Amino acid sequence: ALPYTDRDNCVNIQECDEGTHNCDEHADCEDSSPGFECECKQHWTGNGTTCTDVNDCTPTSCDSGYKCVDNTGAPFSCEEINECAPNPCKNGGACTDKINAFTCSCADGYSGPTCETNIDECASNPCKNGGNCTDGINSFTCACADGWTGSTCETDIDECSPNPCQNGGAC
């Protein structure tokens, strides 16, 4: 078929208007004399009869702390990187995402940038009177020396109560 109708008047057929073109759905159709031309739309590339999405992301598209997301047939967008995925905070710490950073709120008994350190509750020597301290998680226990009692070995045991002496002896 010729791109013209009515040989005597040579009227150009408008393939784009009539839908008799083979342009890709992501291309613009331009009638020309004779025929038509296909040109891929913005953010698409190809010969017009086949158009593919252009990856608009480059290594410098987004600022540090953001990742570039190529949107099909549209400009790229920058999305903030979630530094809390997966959670970098250890030992039950809660992560708060920031731009190109994160912070951890540590569970009781832990410290450090990622809550990796068990706080040594024995560091302040809480056990008195020769008691031995054993560190726990947000706790400690004291093994008291003979003659002492209490959570920190603060109480002198009164070995005279009740009176162990018999036959009127004084303790």
Secondary structure, DSSP 8 states (H G I E B T S, - for coil): --SEESTTT-EE--HHHHT-----TTEEEEE-SSSEEEEE-TTEEESSSSEEE-----TTSS-TTEEEE--TTS--EEEE--TTSS----TT-EEEEETTEEEEE--TTEESTTS-EE--TTTT----TT-EEEE-SS-EEEE--TTEESTTS-EE--TTSS----TT---
